[in-house]
Amino acid sequence: MENRHSSCTTMLVGKKASLDGTVMAARNDDTFLPITPQRYVVYPAYHQHENQVHSYLNHFVGDRPADGYRYQAVPNVDVKHEGVYDENGFNEKNVAMSATESVYANERVLAFDPLVTETGLNEDVIVAMTLPFINSAKEGVQYLGQLVAKYGSAEGNGVIFADKDSVWYMEIVTGHHWVAQRIPDDCYALTGNRVAIQNVDFNDSENFLWSDGIQEFVAAHHLNPDRDTWNFRRIFGTADVFDQHYNTPRQWYGHQLFNPELKFEPEDFDLPFVMKSDRLIALEDVEYYLSSHYQNTVFDPLGHLGTEEEKKRYRPISLNRTQNSHVLQIDASQPEHAQTVMWMTFGGVPTFTPYLPLFGNADEADARMRQTPMQMDLDNPSFYWLFNELAMLVESHHADFAQDDLDYLKNLRQYFHAWVAETAAKTAGKEAKEASAILNAAQKEMLDKVEHDTKALIAKLITAGVNLSKLTFKMDVNL
């Protein structure tokens, strides 16, 4: 089975590490091609209806329980050729899931527990098989672990679960073995396509979970290179030149942002997964990291500091292949039905486009998010294509258009903060159905403003761009 989603970047923030006491679970969903249209949907809850899920990308068939919760998702449009890939969202119980961060095991461990490529659980169906049936982040790990034991895994996947109290990161690395770690409340964590989890404490089931028999598996096949520690990354992961240029620099740059006094190297195989920051981390910090491209270093493809070789040495975090970038934020201080917000931009490049605040308990998806055509249609008000249009314009004349784009993003962020607070307050004391109606109506108004402001900026940039044409000529009056 071809792994189409071969590159993503993840950041996780505990509630005592964040500026406002929220839990944040964030990831860039980077696809195989620059254009892989996605749409935002809300799947309804169902009851007394046992059903099956079939993968479009292998022969997996999974049984689902008779009852499932409502949940958000961001699937592909062309499911027949690209698979479903629901990717990220909240369920109605305020539990977040983001899946997956592609990870790769080494040949030693795969020799003794190969991936179940033909019939195993894969990214195409992993959200649909899990998110509708869990009530907490830890339960998500346990539930998915049972699925892996039953069906096997078709690929290496890192999976995020979060609730108002915790965020867990689970790495499924072989056909049947995995480890999960609870991120400490006062820490953040970063990873990008490498096995991330390091030392595992098998005496601490409050902060670590693992597949049955994993210790015996490692011992029986002599897989641990360390004498005194049990380091999941060193046992199961890879460490090659591809990691040094494609994966580790993204983790390095994040640590440079949040711990600038620590002088790590971008090609270091032993960069830490979990760290405390030198400051409290805001939502904007997470968005900045996910939308970054090594700003203020010689490795910035859009910068002026490095040589052409340096600018192309490392794979940036934000790409034109980033179809969906999201921050799943949970704020326990808000009314119950407004505690979850999925901040998401899709289509375009996250560097240039806004993260829209989508409440987890809004039970309707706006048509501009839900009805994405396969090709750009100027008569169709699709946000996926609208943001692609904006990103292309800004990047094409970056030096001239960057400031206008930055002003647009800053103004929208200010609006979003006030909008979220005001909207959440309106749901206080409301029952679930009434709260959802309030969120749905407010969300439409918010998207109306985003559409208006985005189209106004696009019109301004196109008008300015006409004056930047190189096909111009000024007659010398002395001729």
Stockholm file with secondary structure:
# STOCKHOLM 1.0

chainA/1-479         MENRHSSCTTMLVGKKASLDGTVMAARNDDTFLPITPQRYVVYPAYHQHENQVHSYLNHFVGDRPADGYRYQAVPNVDVKHEGVYDENGFNEKNVAMSATESVYANERVLAFDPLVTETGLNEDVIVAMTLPFINSAKEGVQYLGQLVAKYGSAEGNGVIFADKDSVWYMEIVTGHHWVAQRIPDDCYALTGNRVAIQNVDFNDSENFLWSDGIQEFVAAHHLNPDRDTWNFRRIFGTADVFDQHYNTPRQWYGHQLFNPELKFEPEDFDLPFVMKSDRLIALEDVEYYLSSHYQNTVFDPLGHLGTEEEKKRYRPISLNRTQNSHVLQIDASQPEHAQTVMWMTFGGVPTFTPYLPLFGNADEADARMRQTPMQMDLDNPSFYWLFNELAMLVESHHADFAQDDLDYLKNLRQYFHAWVAETAAKTAGKEAKEASAILNAAQKEMLDKVEHDTKALIAKLITAGVNLSKLTFKMDVNL
#=GR chainA/1-479 SS CCCSCCEEEEEEECTTTBTTSCEEEEEEEECSSSCCCBCCEEECCBCSCCEEEECSSSSCEEEECSCBCCEEECCBSCHHHHCCCCCEEEBTTSCEEEEEEECCCCHHHHHHSCCCTTTSBCTTTTTTTTGGGCSSHHHHHHHHHHHHHHHCBSSCEEEEEECSSCEEEEEECSSSCEEEEECCTTCEEEESSSCCCCBCCTTCTTTEEECTTHHHHHHHTTCCCCSSCCBHHHHHCCCSHHIIIIIHHHHHHHHHHHCTTSCCCTTCTTCCSEECCSSCBCHHHHHHHHTCSCTTSTTCTTCSSSCHHHHTTSCCSSCTTEEEEEEEEECTTSCGGGSEEEEEEESSCTTTSCCEEEETTCCCCCHHHHCCCSSCCTTSCCHHHHHHHHHHHHHHTHHHHHHHHHHHHHHHHHHHHHHHHHHHHHTTTCCHHHHHHHHHHHHHHHHHHHHHHHHHHHHHHHHHHHTTCSCCCCCCTTC
#=GC SS_cons         CCCSCCEEEEEEECTTTBTTSCEEEEEEEECSSSCCCBCCEEECCBCSCCEEEECSSSSCEEEECSCBCCEEECCBSCHHHHCCCCCEEEBTTSCEEEEEEECCCCHHHHHHSCCCTTTSBCTTTTTTTTGGGCSSHHHHHHHHHHHHHHHCBSSCEEEEEECSSCEEEEEECSSSCEEEEECCTTCEEEESSSCCCCBCCTTCTTTEEECTTHHHHHHHTTCCCCSSCCBHHHHHCCCSHHIIIIIHHHHHHHHHHHCTTSCCCTTCTTCCSEECCSSCBCHHHHHHHHTCSCTTSTTCTTCSSSCHHHHTTSCCSSCTTEEEEEEEEECTTSCGGGSEEEEEEESSCTTTSCCEEEETTCCCCCHHHHCCCSSCCTTSCCHHHHHHHHHHHHHHTHHHHHHHHHHHHHHHHHHHHHHHHHHHHHTTTCCHHHHHHHHHHHHHHHHHHHHHHHHHHHHHHHHHHHTTCSCCCCCCTTC
//
